[in-house]
Amino acid sequence: MSFKLKYKHIDEEREIPKENYSIKDLLDELELSSQTVVSKQNGELVIEDTIIENDDEIQLVQIIYGG
């Protein structure tokens, strides 16, 4: 089982390493915080507790801070 990950320069297929693998698990692996990125699953905004399913497309979008 696998999913597609898109984040900055990353555009790759990744294996789902375990059952109930969540967006939070992915962010932890990539050493990212849900406070600095927005997560999308198949084009829809999702929270970090969302489970990644086979053939999902996960896109992580960097939040831009400024003033």
Biopython code that builds the backbone (N, CA, C, O; Angstrom):
import numpy as np
from Bio.PDB.StructureBuilder import StructureBuilder

atoms = [
    (1, "MET", "N", (0.837, -1.176, 0.000)),
    (1, "MET", "CA", (0.000, 0.000, 0.000)),
    (1, "MET", "C", (0.882, 1.240, 0.000)),
    (1, "MET", "O", (1.893, 1.300, 0.700)),
    (2, "SER", "N", (0.486, 2.222, -0.792)),
    (2, "SER", "CA", (1.313, 3.413, -0.916)),
    (2, "SER", "C", (0.454, 4.661, -1.134)),
    (2, "SER", "O", (-0.743, 4.581, -1.408)),
    (3, "PHE", "N", (1.108, 5.806, -1.003)),
    (3, "PHE", "CA", (0.463, 7.092, -1.247)),
    (3, "PHE", "C", (1.454, 7.997, -1.959)),
    (3, "PHE", "O", (2.654, 7.724, -1.974)),
    (4, "LYS", "N", (0.950, 9.075, -2.549)),
    (4, "LYS", "CA", (1.812, 10.031, -3.233)),
    (4, "LYS", "C", (1.994, 11.241, -2.323)),
    (4, "LYS", "O", (1.019, 11.772, -1.791)),
    (5, "LEU", "N", (3.233, 11.675, -2.143)),
    (5, "LEU", "CA", (3.556, 12.824, -1.306)),
    (5, "LEU", "C", (4.067, 13.959, -2.177)),
    (5, "LEU", "O", (4.957, 13.766, -3.006)),
    (6, "LYS", "N", (3.499, 15.147, -1.983)),
    (6, "LYS", "CA", (3.984, 16.359, -2.640)),
    (6, "LYS", "C", (4.271, 17.396, -1.570)),
    (6, "LYS", "O", (3.388, 17.773, -0.800)),
    (7, "TYR", "N", (5.518, 17.852, -1.530)),
    (7, "TYR", "CA", (5.915, 18.899, -0.590)),
    (7, "TYR", "C", (7.178, 19.554, -1.121)),
    (7, "TYR", "O", (8.207, 18.895, -1.270)),
    (8, "LYS", "N", (7.108, 20.840, -1.406)),
    (8, "LYS", "CA", (8.230, 21.589, -1.977)),
    (8, "LYS", "C", (8.806, 20.821, -3.166)),
    (8, "LYS", "O", (8.126, 20.665, -4.181)),
    (9, "HIS", "N", (10.034, 20.344, -3.061)),
    (9, "HIS", "CA", (10.694, 19.629, -4.167)),
    (9, "HIS", "C", (10.398, 18.129, -4.174)),
    (9, "HIS", "O", (10.819, 17.424, -5.091)),
    (10, "ILE", "N", (9.684, 17.636, -3.170)),
    (10, "ILE", "CA", (9.363, 16.200, -3.078)),
    (10, "ILE", "C", (8.095, 15.904, -3.876)),
    (10, "ILE", "O", (7.069, 16.556, -3.684)),
    (11, "ASP", "N", (8.170, 14.938, -4.753)),
    (11, "ASP", "CA", (7.010, 14.451, -5.514)),
    (11, "ASP", "C", (7.257, 12.969, -5.733)),
    (11, "ASP", "O", (7.831, 12.575, -6.749)),
    (12, "GLU", "N", (6.822, 12.135, -4.773)),
    (12, "GLU", "CA", (7.198, 10.734, -4.806)),
    (12, "GLU", "C", (6.117, 9.822, -4.250)),
    (12, "GLU", "O", (5.239, 10.254, -3.503)),
    (13, "GLU", "N", (6.200, 8.563, -4.626)),
    (13, "GLU", "CA", (5.368, 7.508, -4.039)),
    (13, "GLU", "C", (6.054, 7.044, -2.770)),
    (13, "GLU", "O", (7.270, 6.853, -2.743)),
    (14, "ARG", "N", (5.266, 6.863, -1.715)),
    (14, "ARG", "CA", (5.811, 6.361, -0.452)),
    (14, "ARG", "C", (4.967, 5.197, 0.022)),
    (14, "ARG", "O", (3.752, 5.170, -0.176)),
    (15, "GLU", "N", (5.611, 4.253, 0.639)),
    (15, "GLU", "CA", (4.900, 3.130, 1.236)),
    (15, "GLU", "C", (4.228, 3.581, 2.527)),
    (15, "GLU", "O", (4.761, 4.427, 3.245)),
    (16, "ILE", "N", (3.067, 3.022, 2.821)),
    (16, "ILE", "CA", (2.417, 3.260, 4.108)),
    (16, "ILE", "C", (3.048, 2.269, 5.089)),
    (16, "ILE", "O", (2.831, 1.063, 4.970)),
    (17, "PRO", "N", (3.828, 2.764, 6.059)),
    (17, "PRO", "CA", (4.640, 1.875, 6.900)),
    (17, "PRO", "C", (3.886, 1.069, 7.948)),
    (17, "PRO", "O", (4.398, 0.067, 8.446)),
    (18, "LYS", "N", (2.669, 1.499, 8.288)),
    (18, "LYS", "CA", (1.942, 0.788, 9.350)),
    (18, "LYS", "C", (0.447, 1.057, 9.213)),
    (18, "LYS", "O", (0.025, 1.956, 8.485)),
    (19, "GLU", "N", (-0.331, 0.271, 9.917)),
    (19, "GLU", "CA", (-1.775, 0.476, 9.947)),
    (19, "GLU", "C", (-2.081, 1.761, 10.716)),
    (19, "GLU", "O", (-1.377, 2.111, 11.663)),
    (20, "ASN", "N", (-3.131, 2.452, 10.302)),
    (20, "ASN", "CA", (-3.538, 3.714, 10.936)),
    (20, "ASN", "C", (-2.435, 4.771, 10.897)),
    (20, "ASN", "O", (-2.246, 5.520, 11.855)),
    (21, "TYR", "N", (-1.717, 4.821, 9.789)),
    (21, "TYR", "CA", (-0.663, 5.817, 9.565)),
    (21, "TYR", "C", (-1.340, 7.159, 9.290)),
    (21, "TYR", "O", (-2.124, 7.283, 8.349)),
    (22, "SER", "N", (-1.040, 8.148, 10.104)),
    (22, "SER", "CA", (-1.746, 9.428, 10.031)),
    (22, "SER", "C", (-0.870, 10.544, 9.459)),
    (22, "SER", "O", (0.339, 10.390, 9.282)),
    (23, "ILE", "N", (-1.519, 11.664, 9.181)),
    (23, "ILE", "CA", (-0.801, 12.859, 8.743)),
    (23, "ILE", "C", (0.222, 13.246, 9.816)),
    (23, "ILE", "O", (1.339, 13.648, 9.490)),
    (24, "LYS", "N", (-0.153, 13.128, 11.080)),
    (24, "LYS", "CA", (0.784, 13.454, 12.168)),
    (24, "LYS", "C", (2.021, 12.561, 12.112)),
    (24, "LYS", "O", (3.135, 13.045, 12.313)),
    (25, "ASP", "N", (1.848, 11.271, 11.842)),
    (25, "ASP", "CA", (2.997, 10.365, 11.716)),
    (25, "ASP", "C", (3.922, 10.832, 10.594)),
    (25, "ASP", "O", (5.144, 10.841, 10.744)),
    (26, "LEU", "N", (3.322, 11.220, 9.468)),
    (26, "LEU", "CA", (4.110, 11.700, 8.326)),
    (26, "LEU", "C", (4.858, 12.981, 8.681)),
    (26, "LEU", "O", (6.045, 13.113, 8.383)),
    (27, "LEU", "N", (4.169, 13.919, 9.314)),
    (27, "LEU", "CA", (4.817, 15.172, 9.709)),
    (27, "LEU", "C", (5.970, 14.910, 10.671)),
    (27, "LEU", "O", (7.022, 15.540, 10.564)),
    (28, "ASP", "N", (5.780, 13.984, 11.612)),
    (28, "ASP", "CA", (6.856, 13.632, 12.549)),
    (28, "ASP", "C", (8.060, 13.071, 11.803)),
    (28, "ASP", "O", (9.198, 13.428, 12.107)),
    (29, "GLU", "N", (7.819, 12.191, 10.823)),
    (29, "GLU", "CA", (8.913, 11.617, 10.030)),
    (29, "GLU", "C", (9.699, 12.693, 9.287)),
    (29, "GLU", "O", (10.925, 12.638, 9.198)),
    (30, "LEU", "N", (8.964, 13.675, 8.754)),
    (30, "LEU", "CA", (9.594, 14.745, 7.979)),
    (30, "LEU", "C", (10.113, 15.879, 8.861)),
    (30, "LEU", "O", (10.662, 16.863, 8.365)),
    (31, "GLU", "N", (9.931, 15.730, 10.182)),
    (31, "GLU", "CA", (10.327, 16.739, 11.161)),
    (31, "GLU", "C", (9.680, 18.087, 10.861)),
    (31, "GLU", "O", (10.333, 19.131, 10.887)),
    (32, "LEU", "N", (8.366, 18.037, 10.574)),
    (32, "LEU", "CA", (7.574, 19.228, 10.317)),
    (32, "LEU", "C", (6.517, 19.374, 11.406)),
    (32, "LEU", "O", (6.152, 18.397, 12.060)),
    (33, "SER", "N", (6.034, 20.586, 11.595)),
    (33, "SER", "CA", (4.992, 20.865, 12.579)),
    (33, "SER", "C", (3.700, 21.236, 11.873)),
    (33, "SER", "O", (3.718, 21.898, 10.835)),
    (34, "SER", "N", (2.585, 20.812, 12.437)),
    (34, "SER", "CA", (1.291, 21.184, 11.862)),
    (34, "SER", "C", (1.054, 22.686, 11.990)),
    (34, "SER", "O", (0.106, 23.208, 11.404)),
    (35, "GLN", "N", (1.891, 23.382, 12.737)),
    (35, "GLN", "CA", (1.794, 24.832, 12.848)),
    (35, "GLN", "C", (2.496, 25.527, 11.696)),
    (35, "GLN", "O", (2.299, 26.725, 11.488)),
    (36, "THR", "N", (3.319, 24.794, 10.937)),
    (36, "THR", "CA", (4.057, 25.420, 9.830)),
    (36, "THR", "C", (3.624, 24.927, 8.453)),
    (36, "THR", "O", (4.050, 25.478, 7.439)),
    (37, "VAL", "N", (2.778, 23.892, 8.405)),
    (37, "VAL", "CA", (2.284, 23.394, 7.121)),
    (37, "VAL", "C", (0.785, 23.117, 7.193)),
    (37, "VAL", "O", (0.237, 22.811, 8.252)),
    (38, "VAL", "N", (0.143, 23.234, 6.037)),
    (38, "VAL", "CA", (-1.257, 22.841, 5.892)),
    (38, "VAL", "C", (-1.257, 21.527, 5.132)),
    (38, "VAL", "O", (-0.513, 21.368, 4.164)),
    (39, "SER", "N", (-2.091, 20.579, 5.566)),
    (39, "SER", "CA", (-2.138, 19.255, 4.946)),
    (39, "SER", "C", (-3.393, 19.114, 4.103)),
    (39, "SER", "O", (-4.487, 19.505, 4.509)),
    (40, "LYS", "N", (-3.205, 18.535, 2.899)),
    (40, "LYS", "CA", (-4.332, 18.248, 2.017)),
    (40, "LYS", "C", (-4.284, 16.777, 1.636)),
    (40, "LYS", "O", (-3.224, 16.236, 1.321)),
    (41, "GLN", "N", (-5.441, 16.141, 1.668)),
    (41, "GLN", "CA", (-5.568, 14.738, 1.267)),
    (41, "GLN", "C", (-6.532, 14.716, 0.083)),
    (41, "GLN", "O", (-7.711, 15.043, 0.220)),
    (42, "ASN", "N", (-6.013, 14.328, -1.077)),
    (42, "ASN", "CA", (-6.818, 14.284, -2.301)),
    (42, "ASN", "C", (-7.513, 15.618, -2.562)),
    (42, "ASN", "O", (-8.673, 15.652, -2.973)),
    (43, "GLY", "N", (-6.790, 16.721, -2.319)),
    (43, "GLY", "CA", (-7.287, 18.050, -2.624)),
    (43, "GLY", "C", (-8.124, 18.706, -1.540)),
    (43, "GLY", "O", (-8.519, 19.863, -1.683)),
    (44, "GLU", "N", (-8.404, 17.985, -0.452)),
    (44, "GLU", "CA", (-9.223, 18.523, 0.640)),
    (44, "GLU", "C", (-8.356, 18.787, 1.867)),
    (44, "GLU", "O", (-7.506, 17.968, 2.217)),
    (45, "LEU", "N", (-8.570, 19.929, 2.522)),
    (45, "LEU", "CA", (-7.852, 20.224, 3.759)),
    (45, "LEU", "C", (-8.218, 19.198, 4.823)),
    (45, "LEU", "O", (-9.386, 18.843, 4.978)),
    (46, "VAL", "N", (-7.209, 18.721, 5.557)),
    (46, "VAL", "CA", (-7.431, 17.717, 6.594)),
    (46, "VAL", "C", (-6.648, 18.070, 7.851)),
    (46, "VAL", "O", (-5.714, 18.871, 7.816)),
    (47, "ILE", "N", (-7.048, 17.456, 8.966)),
    (47, "ILE", "CA", (-6.341, 17.648, 10.229)),
    (47, "ILE", "C", (-5.277, 16.552, 10.384)),
    (47, "ILE", "O", (-5.272, 15.569, 9.642)),
    (48, "GLU", "N", (-4.394, 16.735, 11.341)),
    (48, "GLU", "CA", (-3.263, 15.813, 11.488)),
    (48, "GLU", "C", (-3.656, 14.419, 11.962)),
    (48, "GLU", "O", (-2.852, 13.493, 11.857)),
    (49, "ASP", "N", (-4.871, 14.244, 12.482)),
    (49, "ASP", "CA", (-5.337, 12.922, 12.914)),
    (49, "ASP", "C", (-5.866, 12.080, 11.760)),
    (49, "ASP", "O", (-6.203, 10.911, 11.950)),
    (50, "THR", "N", (-5.941, 12.661, 10.565)),
    (50, "THR", "CA", (-6.473, 11.959, 9.399)),
    (50, "THR", "C", (-5.576, 10.782, 9.023)),
    (50, "THR", "O", (-4.353, 10.912, 8.969)),
    (51, "ILE", "N", (-6.198, 9.635, 8.766)),
    (51, "ILE", "CA", (-5.467, 8.426, 8.380)),
    (51, "ILE", "C", (-5.192, 8.452, 6.873)),
    (51, "ILE", "O", (-6.083, 8.757, 6.081)),
    (52, "ILE", "N", (-3.974, 8.136, 6.488)),
    (52, "ILE", "CA", (-3.584, 8.069, 5.083)),
    (52, "ILE", "C", (-3.964, 6.693, 4.541)),
    (52, "ILE", "O", (-3.596, 5.665, 5.111)),
    (53, "GLU", "N", (-4.700, 6.688, 3.440)),
    (53, "GLU", "CA", (-5.184, 5.458, 2.821)),
    (53, "GLU", "C", (-4.388, 5.153, 1.547)),
    (53, "GLU", "O", (-3.700, 6.022, 1.011)),
    (54, "ASN", "N", (-4.491, 3.917, 1.076)),
    (54, "ASN", "CA", (-3.841, 3.499, -0.164)),
    (54, "ASN", "C", (-4.272, 4.402, -1.324)),
    (54, "ASN", "O", (-5.454, 4.711, -1.469)),
    (55, "ASP", "N", (-3.317, 4.818, -2.139)),
    (55, "ASP", "CA", (-3.528, 5.653, -3.328)),
    (55, "ASP", "C", (-3.916, 7.091, -3.026)),
    (55, "ASP", "O", (-4.292, 7.816, -3.948)),
    (56, "ASP", "N", (-3.844, 7.536, -1.778)),
    (56, "ASP", "CA", (-4.105, 8.940, -1.469)),
    (56, "ASP", "C", (-3.000, 9.813, -2.052)),
    (56, "ASP", "O", (-1.869, 9.368, -2.247)),
    (57, "GLU", "N", (-3.355, 11.068, -2.326)),
    (57, "GLU", "CA", (-2.349, 12.066, -2.660)),
    (57, "GLU", "C", (-2.315, 13.042, -1.497)),
    (57, "GLU", "O", (-3.313, 13.699, -1.199)),
    (58, "ILE", "N", (-1.168, 13.135, -0.842)),
    (58, "ILE", "CA", (-0.980, 14.025, 0.299)),
    (58, "ILE", "C", (-0.106, 15.186, -0.146)),
    (58, "ILE", "O", (1.014, 15.004, -0.623)),
    (59, "GLN", "N", (-0.650, 16.383, 0.023)),
    (59, "GLN", "CA", (0.114, 17.582, -0.319)),
    (59, "GLN", "C", (0.306, 18.394, 0.950)),
    (59, "GLN", "O", (-0.646, 18.661, 1.684)),
    (60, "LEU", "N", (1.547, 18.780, 1.197)),
    (60, "LEU", "CA", (1.864, 19.619, 2.352)),
    (60, "LEU", "C", (2.249, 20.992, 1.813)),
    (60, "LEU", "O", (3.107, 21.108, 0.938)),
    (61, "VAL", "N", (1.609, 22.024, 2.340)),
    (61, "VAL", "CA", (1.823, 23.385, 1.867)),
    (61, "VAL", "C", (2.406, 24.215, 3.000)),
    (61, "VAL", "O", (1.803, 24.323, 4.067)),
    (62, "GLN", "N", (3.575, 24.801, 2.772)),
    (62, "GLN", "CA", (4.244, 25.636, 3.769)),
    (62, "GLN", "C", (3.423, 26.886, 4.032)),
    (62, "GLN", "O", (3.011, 27.566, 3.092)),
    (63, "ILE", "N", (3.181, 27.198, 5.303)),
    (63, "ILE", "CA", (2.486, 28.425, 5.689)),
    (63, "ILE", "C", (3.506, 29.554, 5.675)),
    (63, "ILE", "O", (4.609, 29.424, 6.206)),
    (64, "ILE", "N", (3.122, 30.650, 5.066)),
    (64, "ILE", "CA", (4.026, 31.808, 4.988)),
    (64, "ILE", "C", (3.629, 32.825, 6.052)),
    (64, "ILE", "O", (2.486, 33.277, 6.108)),
    (65, "TYR", "N", (4.594, 33.172, 6.888)),
    (65, "TYR", "CA", (4.360, 34.176, 7.917)),
    (65, "TYR", "C", (4.903, 35.497, 7.424)),
    (65, "TYR", "O", (5.830, 35.532, 6.614)),
    (66, "GLY", "N", (4.342, 36.560, 7.898)),
    (66, "GLY", "CA", (4.873, 37.877, 7.530)),
    (66, "GLY", "C", (3.979, 38.965, 8.053)),
    (66, "GLY", "O", (2.922, 38.714, 8.633)),
    (67, "GLY", "N", (4.416, 40.154, 7.841)),
    (67, "GLY", "CA", (3.619, 41.263, 8.342)),
    (67, "GLY", "C", (3.822, 42.495, 7.534)),
    (67, "GLY", "O", (3.221, 43.530, 7.824)),
]
sb = StructureBuilder()
sb.init_structure("model")
sb.init_model(0)
sb.init_chain("A")
sb.init_seg("    ")
for serial, (resi, resn, name, xyz) in enumerate(atoms, 1):
    if name == "N":
        sb.init_residue(resn, " ", resi, " ")
    sb.init_atom(name, np.array(xyz, "f"), 0.0, 1.0, " ", f" {name:<3s}", serial, name[0])
structure = sb.get_structure()
